Amino acid sequence: MKWLRHIPALILLIVGAVLLNYYLPDRDVVQIVGTEVKRIDVESGAPFWDRADIGTIEGSTRDVRFINAEFENGNTRVYRNEDTGWGFPPYFKFDSGDVTAQAQSLAKSDGKWVAVRHYGWRIKLFSIFPNATSIKQVSGPDALLIPWFNIVFIGLLLLIWFLLWRMITRWKAKRIDPTLDAVGDSIGDAARDFGDNVEAGSDEVRSRWRKIFGSNKPR
């Protein structure tokens, strides 16, 4: 059942992968077809939603900007356009109004393709939308987009994990393993001493028995 020891690490790995998949930036090459503002009931601290525009009053009902886009194959995608402010995730986005103006300008131009940088998922069943953080015009639907930030970020995470693993392994070999070996040796010595004492006591009992009742060995 040694595999049971790896279950906590596997759970942490899955949770970490899900969080990275949600919060790391991604880019879609699309055409902007329009923008809109909807009044949404959003409870404070609700998951999959960010905060109201910086400088406005937080409330359960607020206006949320949306950007409507279309892929080359005709599939549509809706992005919400919310500020993140100084909070989490740390995108430090304060210009949702400017992003909307840029999207409206691009929506009037036919044949223009853009890369929408965003994070989050689009889940229609639960009305969950990815949050667009920036828009950049590209050459066309086949534009090559290399996720340099994600590559560097994940590489740094792997490096930190490797260094921590090496440090813990060395500390374990230097401190924990010798202690466990010493404890094991002490337990082994105590068990041997106990066995020797039991054997010595048994010999003494047999000796006294023979003295009292005589030897029962055949002559």
Kinemage of the C-alpha trace (Angstrom):
@kinemage 1
@onewidth
@group {chain A} dominant
@subgroup {mainchain}
@vectorlist {calphas} color= white
{ca met a 1} P 0.000 0.000 0.000
{ca lys a 2} L 2.953 2.314 -0.566
{ca trp a 3} L 0.956 4.135 -3.244
{ca leu a 4} L -1.280 5.604 -0.524
{ca arg a 5} L 1.593 7.863 0.527
{ca his a 6} L 1.486 9.553 -2.869
{ca ile a 7} L -2.238 10.453 -2.739
{ca pro a 8} L -1.743 13.836 -0.939
{ca ala a 9} L 0.976 14.820 -3.414
{ca leu a 10} L -1.258 13.795 -6.326
{ca ile a 11} L -4.161 15.857 -4.960
{ca leu a 12} L -1.900 18.904 -4.560
{ca leu a 13} L -0.604 18.411 -8.100
{ca ile a 14} L -4.134 18.282 -9.533
{ca val a 15} L -5.263 21.354 -7.565
{ca gly a 16} L -2.153 23.263 -8.651
{ca ala a 17} L -2.673 22.320 -12.301
{ca val a 18} L -6.320 23.466 -12.186
{ca leu a 19} L -5.388 26.800 -10.592
{ca leu a 20} L -2.617 27.404 -13.119
{ca asn a 21} L -4.959 26.544 -15.972
{ca tyr a 22} L -7.488 29.093 -14.716
{ca tyr a 23} L -5.246 31.977 -13.666
{ca leu a 24} L -2.374 31.881 -16.170
{ca pro a 25} L -2.916 34.102 -19.216
{ca asp a 26} L -4.041 32.679 -22.526
{ca arg a 27} L -4.612 34.305 -25.917
{ca asp a 28} L -7.303 33.768 -28.524
{ca val a 29} L -7.041 35.012 -32.103
{ca val a 30} L -10.518 36.316 -32.921
{ca gln a 31} L -12.460 39.070 -34.616
{ca ile a 32} L -14.332 41.521 -32.398
{ca val a 33} L -17.992 41.705 -33.381
{ca gly a 34} L -19.339 43.942 -30.635
{ca thr a 35} L -19.462 45.010 -27.005
{ca glu a 36} L -22.241 45.343 -24.465
{ca val a 37} L -22.898 46.167 -20.851
{ca lys a 38} L -25.136 43.994 -18.697
{ca arg a 39} L -26.444 44.539 -15.198
{ca ile a 40} L -25.398 41.492 -13.202
{ca asp a 41} L -26.173 40.434 -9.638
{ca val a 42} L -22.754 39.560 -8.221
{ca glu a 43} L -22.326 38.877 -4.522
{ca ser a 44} L -19.182 40.231 -2.879
{ca gly a 45} L -16.375 37.697 -3.151
{ca ala a 46} L -18.249 35.562 -5.682
{ca pro a 47} L -15.945 33.176 -7.547
{ca phe a 48} L -15.285 33.643 -11.277
{ca trp a 49} L -16.010 37.372 -11.015
{ca asp a 50} L -13.635 40.225 -10.293
{ca arg a 51} L -14.359 43.601 -8.794
{ca ala a 52} L -16.307 46.604 -9.985
{ca asp a 53} L -14.482 49.391 -11.806
{ca ile a 54} L -11.843 51.065 -9.670
{ca gly a 55} L -13.333 54.131 -7.988
{ca thr a 56} L -16.911 52.877 -8.010
{ca ile a 57} L -18.963 51.600 -5.089
{ca glu a 58} L -19.035 47.858 -4.565
{ca gly a 59} L -22.520 46.376 -4.643
{ca ser a 60} L -24.383 43.145 -5.286
{ca thr a 61} L -25.789 44.564 -8.539
{ca arg a 62} L -23.434 46.268 -10.979
{ca asp a 63} L -22.782 46.845 -14.650
{ca val a 64} L -20.342 44.426 -16.265
{ca arg a 65} L -18.740 45.050 -19.645
{ca phe a 66} L -18.626 42.211 -22.174
{ca ile a 67} L -16.740 41.764 -25.441
{ca asn a 68} L -18.236 39.554 -28.150
{ca ala a 69} L -15.847 37.849 -30.553
{ca glu a 70} L -15.785 35.208 -33.260
{ca phe a 71} L -13.175 32.607 -34.224
{ca glu a 72} L -12.173 31.825 -37.795
{ca asn a 73} L -14.331 28.677 -37.770
{ca gly a 74} L -17.416 30.677 -36.807
{ca asn a 75} L -17.509 29.740 -33.126
{ca thr a 76} L -18.257 32.623 -30.805
{ca arg a 77} L -16.629 33.657 -27.559
{ca val a 78} L -17.813 36.137 -24.950
{ca tyr a 79} L -15.333 37.776 -22.596
{ca arg a 80} L -16.126 39.814 -19.539
{ca asn a 81} L -14.090 42.993 -19.177
{ca glu a 82} L -13.508 43.733 -15.490
{ca asp a 83} L -10.764 45.470 -13.544
{ca thr a 84} L -8.664 43.341 -11.221
{ca gly a 85} L -7.140 46.287 -9.357
{ca trp a 86} L -4.480 45.503 -6.796
{ca gly a 87} L -6.118 42.248 -5.761
{ca phe a 88} L -5.839 38.663 -6.899
{ca pro a 89} L -5.101 37.597 -9.569
{ca pro a 90} L -2.287 40.162 -9.843
{ca tyr a 91} L -2.929 41.419 -13.369
{ca phe a 92} L -3.180 45.012 -12.064
{ca lys a 93} L -5.838 45.879 -14.609
{ca phe a 94} L -7.376 49.323 -14.182
{ca asp a 95} L -8.353 50.133 -17.781
{ca ser a 96} L -11.452 48.106 -18.574
{ca gly a 97} L -13.038 51.232 -20.056
{ca asp a 98} L -10.121 51.702 -22.461
{ca val a 99} L -10.263 48.031 -23.440
{ca thr a 100} L -13.949 48.457 -24.285
{ca ala a 101} L -13.208 51.529 -26.415
{ca gln a 102} L -10.484 49.608 -28.255
{ca ala a 103} L -12.852 46.685 -28.828
{ca gln a 104} L -15.582 49.002 -30.145
{ca ser a 105} L -13.131 50.547 -32.595
{ca leu a 106} L -11.996 47.142 -33.841
{ca ala a 107} L -15.604 45.935 -34.168
{ca lys a 108} L -16.172 48.573 -36.848
{ca ser a 109} L -13.266 47.277 -38.951
{ca asp a 110} L -13.878 44.238 -41.120
{ca gly a 111} L -11.076 41.731 -41.589
{ca lys a 112} L -9.055 42.786 -38.551
{ca trp a 113} L -7.840 40.007 -36.299
{ca val a 114} L -6.805 40.506 -32.704
{ca ala a 115} L -5.232 38.485 -29.927
{ca val a 116} L -7.380 38.735 -26.817
{ca arg a 117} L -5.286 38.089 -23.737
{ca his a 118} L -7.423 36.651 -20.967
{ca tyr a 119} L -7.610 34.279 -18.042
{ca gly a 120} L -10.404 32.032 -16.831
{ca trp a 121} L -12.849 29.634 -18.438
{ca arg a 122} L -16.013 29.905 -20.468
{ca ile a 123} L -18.645 27.614 -18.949
{ca lys a 124} L -22.062 28.325 -20.417
{ca leu a 125} L -23.949 26.177 -17.913
{ca phe a 126} L -22.863 28.392 -14.999
{ca ser a 127} L -22.547 31.697 -16.932
{ca ile a 128} L -18.793 31.835 -16.322
{ca phe a 129} L -16.761 34.060 -18.642
{ca pro a 130} L -13.011 34.552 -19.103
{ca asn a 131} L -11.798 38.033 -18.203
{ca ala a 132} L -10.109 39.895 -21.060
{ca thr a 133} L -7.025 41.799 -19.879
{ca ser a 134} L -5.777 43.278 -23.161
{ca ile a 135} L -6.358 43.326 -26.914
{ca lys a 136} L -3.617 43.430 -29.536
{ca gln a 137} L -4.047 43.490 -33.291
{ca val a 138} L -2.332 40.630 -35.179
{ca ser a 139} L -1.632 39.843 -38.818
{ca gly a 140} L -4.289 37.184 -39.240
{ca pro a 141} L -6.002 34.096 -37.838
{ca asp a 142} L -2.809 32.052 -38.270
{ca ala a 143} L -0.626 34.419 -36.227
{ca leu a 144} L 1.957 32.557 -34.145
{ca leu a 145} L 1.593 33.317 -30.442
{ca ile a 146} L 4.278 31.904 -28.146
{ca pro a 147} L 3.263 31.917 -24.459
{ca trp a 148} L 6.610 33.202 -23.170
{ca phe a 149} L 5.221 34.307 -19.814
{ca asn a 150} L 3.705 30.890 -19.102
{ca ile a 151} L 6.910 29.123 -20.171
{ca val a 152} L 9.072 31.270 -17.873
{ca phe a 153} L 6.591 31.146 -14.977
{ca ile a 154} L 6.149 27.363 -15.056
{ca gly a 155} L 9.908 26.935 -15.515
{ca leu a 156} L 10.531 29.004 -12.378
{ca leu a 157} L 7.936 26.978 -10.462
{ca leu a 158} L 9.646 23.733 -11.502
{ca leu a 159} L 13.033 25.156 -10.518
{ca ile a 160} L 11.731 26.215 -7.094
{ca trp a 161} L 10.126 22.801 -6.615
{ca phe a 162} L 13.386 21.050 -7.542
{ca leu a 163} L 15.441 23.215 -5.162
{ca leu a 164} L 12.966 22.618 -2.324
{ca trp a 165} L 13.004 18.874 -3.020
{ca arg a 166} L 16.816 18.822 -2.944
{ca met a 167} L 16.897 20.846 0.270
{ca ile a 168} L 14.326 18.622 1.997
{ca thr a 169} L 16.099 15.467 0.796
{ca arg a 170} L 19.456 16.659 2.121
{ca trp a 171} L 17.945 17.787 5.422
{ca lys a 172} L 16.194 14.432 5.770
{ca ala a 173} L 19.421 12.534 5.038
{ca lys a 174} L 21.348 14.688 7.512
{ca arg a 175} L 18.862 14.935 10.370
{ca ile a 176} L 15.918 12.573 10.049
{ca asp a 177} L 17.540 9.388 8.734
{ca pro a 178} L 20.314 9.281 11.402
{ca thr a 179} L 17.697 9.850 14.099
{ca leu a 180} L 15.504 7.058 12.756
{ca asp a 181} L 18.528 4.766 12.508
{ca ala a 182} L 19.497 5.571 16.097
{ca val a 183} L 15.952 4.907 17.297
{ca gly a 184} L 15.874 1.632 15.382
{ca asp a 185} L 19.226 0.577 16.853
{ca ser a 186} L 18.033 1.462 20.357
{ca ile a 187} L 14.861 -0.569 19.903
{ca gly a 188} L 16.882 -3.487 18.551
{ca asp a 189} L 19.341 -3.329 21.455
{ca ala a 190} L 16.484 -3.134 23.955
{ca ala a 191} L 14.799 -6.135 22.356
{ca arg a 192} L 18.028 -8.146 22.470
{ca asp a 193} L 18.638 -7.165 26.104
{ca phe a 194} L 15.083 -8.148 26.960
{ca gly a 195} L 15.557 -11.489 25.233
{ca asp a 196} L 18.839 -12.089 27.067
{ca asn a 197} L 17.226 -11.226 30.408
{ca val a 198} L 14.303 -13.536 29.709
{ca glu a 199} L 16.664 -16.349 28.773
{ca ala a 200} L 18.832 -15.769 31.869
{ca gly a 201} L 15.763 -15.734 34.104
{ca ser a 202} L 14.505 -18.937 32.511
{ca asp a 203} L 17.848 -20.646 33.143
{ca glu a 204} L 17.792 -19.528 36.767
{ca val a 205} L 14.264 -20.857 37.245
{ca arg a 206} L 15.216 -24.223 35.778
{ca ser a 207} L 18.309 -24.367 38.009
{ca arg a 208} L 16.296 -23.672 41.150
{ca trp a 209} L 13.679 -26.210 40.108
{ca arg a 210} L 16.292 -28.905 39.771
{ca lys a 211} L 17.800 -28.085 43.136
{ca ile a 212} L 14.447 -28.386 44.841
{ca phe a 213} L 12.999 -31.394 43.064
{ca gly a 214} L 16.104 -32.974 41.682
{ca ser a 215} L 17.111 -33.387 38.086
{ca asn a 216} L 14.644 -35.140 35.835
{ca lys a 217} L 17.270 -36.052 33.287
{ca pro a 218} L 17.616 -39.798 32.687
{ca arg a 219} L 20.781 -41.415 33.990
